[in-house]
Amino acid sequence: MIHWPRVNELREEVGAEDFDEVVELFLEEVEEVIGRFRQTPNRDHLEQDLHFLKGSALSLGFSSFSDLCQDGERKSALGQADHVNLSAIVEGFEQSKTQFIAQLSSQIQT
């Protein structure tokens, strides 16, 4: 679900002192889009939203969540945005976030 080598690579790229800030920013930006999915999803912008989420997820190692976003992005690009399971995408994010937070301290290489 989480690609920990990518998380450690990101931490090395941004530096240990800035890593927490990068994680916080990532979660805020992703949760904003996820919040729209929960409340008033706009299927006309779904492809762009899922592309953004996919890239953000890959940056932080949320591999399973990224896969869900990529699948939805493809469907949207084919004109099948109504067939994208937003509930599964929201749940995938929540599961990834929970695992990430729970295991972060034990998975980070110092």
PyMOL commands that set and color helices and strands:
alter all, ss='L'
color gray80, all
select helices_A, chain A and resi 4-14+16-39+43-59+63-77+81-83+86-107
alter helices_A, ss='H'
color red, helices_A
deselect
rebuild
show_as cartoon
